[in-house]
Amino acid sequence: MGPPVGAVRAAPAEAGTARVRVGAPEPARWFFGRQRELKALHGDIERAGLNTIAGRRAAHTRVLLIAGQSGSGRTALARELARQVGRRYPDGVLHIRLTEPGGEPVPVERTARDLLGGFGIDVPPGAADDEMSEMVREALAVRRVLLLLDDAHDAEQVDLLLPENPDCLVVAVARGPLTGIPDIRPCTIGGLDAKAAMELLGTFTGSVRITVDPQAAESLAEECGGQPAAIALVGGWLATHPRVSVADVAKRLRAVPEDLGQPQGSRLLARAFRFVYEDLPPSTAGMLRLLSLAPAGLADAHTASALAGCSVSAAGAALDDLAALNLLRPVGDQFEIVGALAPMTRALMAAKDRPAEVQLARARMLERTVRLLQSCRAVTEPDGSPARKKLAALPRAVRFPTTGAAADWLTSRRPALLASARLAVADGELDTLARRLVSALVRALAAHQGTDAAAPDLYGLHQLVLGVAERQGLHREEAAALLNIGDLDARSGRTHDALARYRAALDAGRAANDHYATGRAMESVGGAYQELQDWHRAADWYGRALEQRLSRGERADEARLYGRLGTVHTYAARYGEALRHWRAAAAGFRRLQDLPGQARALSEAARVQEYAGRPEESLHTCQEAVEYARLAGDTRLQAALELRLADTLDRLGDPTAARLHRHASDRLLGTDSSTYEIRSTSAEG
């Protein structure tokens, strides 16, 4: 249930909504009967495959298929099987949902990333589908796991995840056959038998109401076609109406006409749904329909409150009522529409809610999500900061009491938040809200997880921003998104991809007349060429960036770019140019009164003089750098420069003086000075 008014309650991380769950599977909420099917599935696991019969080692894992209509209990059967045999697979049971709540197949990229994350394997941000599929195969090749592929859309989706490891087991759940997967063992299920159906009904009504009129209970189960989802609906309704007899409900249900527009296998479930739905209060019925808009199919009291336009407390109570009727399924402290019912609620929303009302509900939900994300980030700021003051002005219902509570909320809501961003951008009619949402989510993830840990999510979010910017012709935002994506490509070693992004960002920055973006893009292009060891092009682009900074009088950037040019010329062995630029960098830092920067630049100049075969000049420049480090009070830098001096004196044939400087470094740090050094790029930034 959602948090009460006055506080945002965080769910424990393990109660999150990830598509992939690793570990021993939980028992199904309601599981009765199916002993014949379980026996057949166990037999299929033990039965030799075609390769084994032919005397060959199996080339891939054994695949079992549980096929049936949505609502027939196919996932419950798969989970029960996984619970029974899970101990045979010491590396875990992975429950992977392959279909979105809206019915679309989950992209391979998201499934692979979630699966690898379940194993604790980091995926480079922006990795291609082929690269991630290969990583999945490599991970599964050395593990003994059971994959439960739930609600598979087609055979190709399953085939991409099949381990080439006969020690694994795949249990796929689908509506029909998965043609094309070799040696697959199908198990098709229908409704429950009468005994199991009545046992399931009794979990909601209590055993007394069943034993008083077993014939009526059996008749009611028959009206539901033995389908667990339909029985759960009427059972939940009976539980909330203790004075109504089972026989009366069977009679009422029989009087509800079947929807001939539904497929034959779904008509009885649709009838049970209609029976329960039409008894709901109008406000609760409206909320149920609008919950179809919930991102990733998940909603808490805040989401429901925003969608329905009611208070958080009223939304929480309505969610509890819907869950009691088994229209919703609890997922941690959130709820999702029961999968078999999702198409029906979407159809009702399309039929009963005007497009303008739906769009308004979506906008309210996005606005509430933005406020929660802003609150989530603000709680990480120091007390007294502007963000904290703004946080204090927010309503209590959207404030987090502690940083830990905000982090837990962000972790548990991550799949829904990412889905919300994707849906908002895809909608195309709420681009302003979509941009605000993505921006708030980027900042919250970076604040709580750090940019490195959140990089895979940030990559996708920056791509969403890029899509909106291109659609709306927002060149400034386009340049910023391209620069961010390029930086993540560069960190992942995809330098050529990063270079293409930076060049595109330069074009967008020029179109927006954004001097910051163009300067940053030119410098980043230079950095990419430097990484590719193309020193000539790197120096050219750094020079272009420097010209712009000089024309605008941006002194700090001027000094930094002089340093980057000095580094590139040093690598290219153009020592005269390198020394000139390092001297210019030192002068720039001096004008800025940046003593540590000046000391580092002089140290690099000394290094270049040494490379150029001018040790006496190098010694003098290094002594000058030590003095500036001392004036700056930077003990660590001073100690490192003392070591540089010692090395230079050794090469000049003065070991006694070198030893004195090494002792001075030790005294400054109180440790082994040999562990410290100045990197050649230290003056760059």
KAQUI-V738362 format. One record per residue. RES is the residue in three letters. SS is DSSP state (A for helix, B for strand, O for the rest). PSI is psi in whole degrees, -180 to 180 (none if undefined). Layout:
RES/SS/PSI
RES/SS/PSI
This chain:
MET/O/157
GLY/O/164
PRO/O/152
PRO/O/164
VAL/O/133
GLY/O/-13
ALA/O/150
VAL/O/118
ARG/O/132
ALA/O/140
ALA/O/150
PRO/O/150
ALA/A/-36
GLU/A/-11
ALA/A/18
GLY/O/-176
THR/O/25
ALA/O/146
ARG/O/-24
VAL/B/127
ARG/B/129
VAL/B/138
GLY/O/-176
ALA/O/127
PRO/O/145
GLU/O/149
PRO/O/149
ALA/O/150
ARG/O/-45
TRP/O/115
PHE/O/119
PHE/O/149
GLY/O/-147
ARG/O/23
GLN/A/-37
ARG/A/-44
GLU/A/-41
LEU/A/-42
LYS/A/-43
ALA/A/-39
LEU/A/-41
HIS/A/-41
GLY/A/-38
ASP/A/-32
ILE/A/-41
GLU/A/-23
ARG/O/140
ALA/O/142
GLY/O/177
LEU/A/-38
ASN/A/-41
THR/A/-42
ILE/A/-37
ALA/O/2
GLY/O/15
ARG/O/151
ARG/O/137
ALA/O/139
ALA/O/-20
HIS/O/180
THR/O/161
ARG/B/137
VAL/B/123
LEU/B/140
LEU/B/127
ILE/B/110
ALA/B/144
GLY/O/168
GLN/O/149
SER/O/131
GLY/O/-4
SER/O/-2
GLY/O/20
ARG/A/-41
THR/A/-39
ALA/A/-40
LEU/A/-43
ALA/A/-41
ARG/A/-37
GLU/A/-41
LEU/A/-44
ALA/A/-37
ARG/A/-39
GLN/A/-36
VAL/A/0
GLY/A/-28
ARG/A/-21
ARG/A/-11
TYR/O/88
PRO/O/-20
ASP/O/5
GLY/O/165
VAL/B/126
LEU/B/119
HIS/B/113
ILE/B/121
ARG/B/127
LEU/O/2
THR/B/135
GLU/O/160
PRO/O/-30
GLY/O/-1
GLY/O/-6
GLU/O/148
PRO/B/143
VAL/O/130
PRO/O/147
VAL/A/-39
GLU/A/-44
ARG/A/-40
THR/A/-46
ALA/A/-42
ARG/A/-42
ASP/A/-39
LEU/A/-46
LEU/A/-37
GLY/A/-33
GLY/A/-27
PHE/O/0
GLY/O/23
ILE/O/123
ASP/O/136
VAL/O/129
PRO/O/137
PRO/O/135
GLY/O/11
ALA/O/143
ALA/O/161
ASP/A/-44
ASP/A/-42
GLU/A/-43
MET/A/-37
SER/A/-40
GLU/A/-39
MET/A/-38
VAL/A/-46
ARG/A/-42
GLU/A/-39
ALA/A/-41
LEU/A/-22
ALA/A/-24
VAL/O/14
ARG/O/155
ARG/O/100
VAL/O/162
LEU/B/121
LEU/B/121
LEU/B/102
LEU/B/101
ASP/B/135
ASP/B/53
ALA/B/137
HIS/O/-41
ASP/O/176
ALA/A/-36
GLU/A/-39
GLN/A/-39
VAL/A/-42
ASP/A/-35
LEU/O/-19
LEU/O/2
LEU/O/124
PRO/O/141
GLU/O/58
ASN/O/108
PRO/O/-10
ASP/O/-5
CYS/O/170
LEU/B/137
VAL/B/127
VAL/B/110
ALA/B/142
VAL/B/127
ALA/B/167
ARG/O/-39
GLY/O/-165
PRO/O/152
LEU/O/79
THR/O/135
GLY/O/-14
ILE/O/120
PRO/O/144
ASP/O/30
ILE/O/144
ARG/B/104
PRO/B/149
CYS/B/107
THR/B/131
ILE/O/153
GLY/O/-141
GLY/O/166
LEU/O/155
ASP/O/167
ALA/A/-43
LYS/A/-48
ALA/A/-39
ALA/A/-41
MET/A/-36
GLU/A/-42
LEU/A/-44
LEU/A/-36
GLY/A/-24
THR/A/-23
PHE/A/-41
THR/A/-20
GLY/O/150
SER/A/-29
VAL/A/-45
ARG/A/-22
ILE/A/-46
THR/A/-28
VAL/A/-38
ASP/O/72
PRO/A/-31
GLN/A/-41
ALA/A/-39
ALA/A/-42
GLU/A/-39
SER/A/-40
LEU/A/-42
ALA/A/-38
GLU/A/-38
GLU/A/-27
CYS/O/0
GLY/O/18
GLY/O/11
GLN/O/124
PRO/A/-39
ALA/A/-41
ALA/A/-42
ILE/A/-39
ALA/A/-37
LEU/A/-53
VAL/A/-31
GLY/A/-41
GLY/A/-40
TRP/A/-42
LEU/A/-39
ALA/A/-32
THR/O/-2
HIS/O/72
PRO/O/-18
ARG/O/-8
VAL/O/134
SER/O/158
VAL/A/-39
ALA/A/-39
ASP/A/-41
VAL/A/-41
ALA/A/-40
LYS/A/-45
ARG/A/-42
LEU/A/-40
ARG/A/-29
ALA/A/-14
VAL/O/122
PRO/O/148
GLU/O/146
ASP/O/104
LEU/O/-13
GLY/O/-13
GLN/O/151
PRO/O/154
GLN/A/-44
GLY/A/-17
SER/A/-4
ARG/A/-41
LEU/A/-38
LEU/A/-42
ALA/A/-36
ARG/A/-44
ALA/A/-40
PHE/A/-45
ARG/A/-39
PHE/A/-46
VAL/A/-43
TYR/A/-43
GLU/O/-10
ASP/O/-3
LEU/O/148
PRO/O/148
PRO/A/-41
SER/A/-40
THR/A/-39
ALA/A/-41
GLY/A/-40
MET/A/-43
LEU/A/-43
ARG/A/-45
LEU/A/-20
LEU/A/-14
SER/A/-20
LEU/A/-10
ALA/O/128
PRO/A/138
ALA/A/14
GLY/A/10
LEU/B/138
ALA/B/141
ASP/O/-171
ALA/A/-33
HIS/A/-45
THR/A/-48
ALA/A/-39
SER/A/-45
ALA/A/-42
LEU/A/-44
ALA/A/-13
GLY/O/37
CYS/O/-180
SER/O/161
VAL/A/-40
SER/A/-41
ALA/A/-38
ALA/A/-41
GLY/A/-42
ALA/A/-40
ALA/A/-39
LEU/A/-41
ASP/A/-41
ASP/A/-43
LEU/A/-35
ALA/A/-36
ALA/A/-28
LEU/O/2
ASN/O/24
LEU/O/-27
LEU/B/154
ARG/B/128
PRO/B/138
VAL/B/95
GLY/O/-126
ASP/O/22
GLN/B/178
PHE/B/151
GLU/B/148
ILE/B/133
VAL/O/131
GLY/A/-42
ALA/A/-21
LEU/A/-13
ALA/A/-44
PRO/A/-32
MET/A/-40
THR/A/-37
ARG/A/-41
ALA/A/-39
LEU/A/-41
MET/A/-43
ALA/A/-33
ALA/A/-34
LYS/A/-23
ASP/O/131
ARG/O/148
PRO/A/-38
ALA/A/-38
GLU/A/-40
VAL/A/-43
GLN/A/-38
LEU/A/-43
ALA/A/-42
ARG/A/-41
ALA/A/-42
ARG/A/-41
MET/A/-44
LEU/A/-41
GLU/A/-41
ARG/A/-40
THR/A/-40
VAL/A/-45
ARG/A/-40
LEU/A/-41
LEU/A/-39
GLN/A/-40
SER/A/-40
CYS/A/-40
ARG/A/-40
ALA/A/-31
VAL/O/-16
THR/O/-11
GLU/O/157
PRO/O/154
ASP/O/138
GLY/O/-7
SER/O/160
PRO/A/-37
ALA/A/-40
ARG/A/-38
LYS/A/-39
LYS/A/-36
LEU/A/-41
ALA/A/-24
ALA/O/-9
LEU/O/155
PRO/O/149
ARG/A/-29
ALA/A/-21
VAL/A/19
ARG/O/146
PHE/O/136
PRO/O/-34
THR/O/165
THR/A/-38
GLY/A/-41
ALA/A/-39
ALA/A/-41
ALA/A/-40
ASP/A/-41
TRP/A/-44
LEU/A/-39
THR/A/-47
SER/A/-29
ARG/A/0
ARG/A/-52
PRO/A/-42
ALA/A/-37
LEU/A/-43
LEU/A/-41
ALA/A/-38
SER/A/-42
ALA/A/-44
ARG/A/-44
LEU/A/-38
ALA/A/-41
VAL/A/-41
ALA/A/-30
ASP/A/-43
GLY/O/-10
GLU/O/-5
LEU/O/49
ASP/A/-36
THR/A/-47
LEU/A/-39
ALA/A/-43
ARG/A/-42
ARG/A/-40
LEU/A/-48
VAL/A/-42
SER/A/-45
ALA/A/-38
LEU/A/-41
VAL/A/-46
ARG/A/-39
ALA/A/-44
LEU/A/-44
ALA/A/-38
ALA/A/-39
HIS/A/-33
GLN/A/-19
GLY/O/151
THR/O/-32
ASP/O/-48
ALA/O/-34
ALA/O/3
ALA/A/-44
PRO/A/-42
ASP/A/-40
LEU/A/-36
TYR/A/-49
GLY/A/-38
LEU/A/-41
HIS/A/-34
GLN/A/-36
LEU/A/-43
VAL/A/-42
LEU/A/-42
GLY/A/-44
VAL/A/-43
ALA/A/-42
GLU/A/-38
ARG/A/-37
GLN/A/-3
GLY/O/33
LEU/O/89
HIS/A/-35
ARG/A/-47
GLU/A/-35
GLU/A/-45
ALA/A/-44
ALA/A/-44
ALA/A/-43
LEU/A/-39
LEU/A/-43
ASN/A/-43
ILE/A/-41
GLY/A/-41
ASP/A/-42
LEU/A/-37
ASP/A/-43
ALA/A/-42
ARG/A/-28
SER/O/3
GLY/O/4
ARG/O/71
THR/A/-39
HIS/A/-40
ASP/A/-42
ALA/A/-41
LEU/A/-42
ALA/A/-40
ARG/A/-44
TYR/A/-39
ARG/A/-41
ALA/A/-38
ALA/A/-36
LEU/A/-43
ASP/A/-44
ALA/A/-40
GLY/A/-40
ARG/A/-39
ALA/A/-32
ALA/O/-4
ASN/O/41
ASP/O/104
HIS/A/-37
TYR/A/-47
ALA/A/-42
THR/A/-42
GLY/A/-45
ARG/A/-40
ALA/A/-44
MET/A/-42
GLU/A/-38
SER/A/-37
VAL/A/-44
GLY/A/-41
GLY/A/-38
ALA/A/-43
TYR/A/-34
GLN/A/-42
GLU/A/-33
LEU/O/1
GLN/O/30
ASP/O/82
TRP/A/-36
HIS/A/-50
ARG/A/-36
ALA/A/-46
ALA/A/-38
ASP/A/-47
TRP/A/-36
TYR/A/-37
GLY/A/-40
ARG/A/-43
ALA/A/-39
LEU/A/-40
GLU/A/-42
GLN/A/-43
ARG/A/-39
LEU/A/-40
SER/A/-24
ARG/A/-1
GLY/O/32
GLU/O/87
ARG/A/-40
ALA/A/-42
ASP/A/-34
GLU/A/-50
ALA/A/-43
ARG/A/-41
LEU/A/-34
TYR/A/-40
GLY/A/-42
ARG/A/-39
LEU/A/-40
GLY/A/-40
THR/A/-47
VAL/A/-44
HIS/A/-32
THR/A/-46
TYR/A/-36
ALA/O/2
ALA/O/26
ARG/O/79
TYR/A/-32
GLY/A/-48
GLU/A/-40
ALA/A/-45
LEU/A/-40
ARG/A/-42
HIS/A/-36
TRP/A/-36
ARG/A/-40
ALA/A/-37
ALA/A/-43
ALA/A/-41
ALA/A/-39
GLY/A/-43
PHE/A/-33
ARG/A/-43
ARG/A/-31
LEU/O/-4
GLN/O/37
ASP/O/88
LEU/A/-44
PRO/A/-41
GLY/A/-41
GLN/A/-41
ALA/A/-42
ARG/A/-42
ALA/A/-43
LEU/A/-36
SER/A/-42
GLU/A/-36
ALA/A/-40
ALA/A/-38
ARG/A/-43
VAL/A/-43
GLN/A/-37
GLU/A/-44
TYR/A/-34
ALA/O/1
GLY/O/32
ARG/O/69
PRO/A/-35
GLU/A/-42
GLU/A/-37
SER/A/-41
LEU/A/-45
HIS/A/-45
THR/A/-38
CYS/A/-37
GLN/A/-38
GLU/A/-40
ALA/A/-40
VAL/A/-40
GLU/A/-41
TYR/A/-35
ALA/A/-37
ARG/A/-42
LEU/A/-32
ALA/A/-16
GLY/O/21
ASP/O/92
THR/A/-44
ARG/A/-45
LEU/A/-43
GLN/A/-41
ALA/A/-42
ALA/A/-39
LEU/A/-33
GLU/A/-39
LEU/A/-39
ARG/A/-43
LEU/A/-43
ALA/A/-43
ASP/A/-41
THR/A/-42
LEU/A/-37
ASP/A/-44
ARG/A/-24
LEU/O/0
GLY/O/29
ASP/O/74
PRO/A/-28
THR/A/-49
ALA/A/-36
ALA/A/-41
ARG/A/-37
LEU/A/-42
HIS/A/-33
ARG/A/-39
HIS/A/-38
ALA/A/-40
SER/A/-42
ASP/A/-40
ARG/A/-38
LEU/A/-37
LEU/A/-19
GLY/O/30
THR/O/-172
ASP/O/111
SER/A/-15
SER/A/-11
THR/A/-1
TYR/O/144
GLU/O/164
ILE/O/125
ARG/O/152
SER/O/-18
THR/O/17
SER/O/-24
ALA/O/7
GLU/O/-31
GLY/O/none
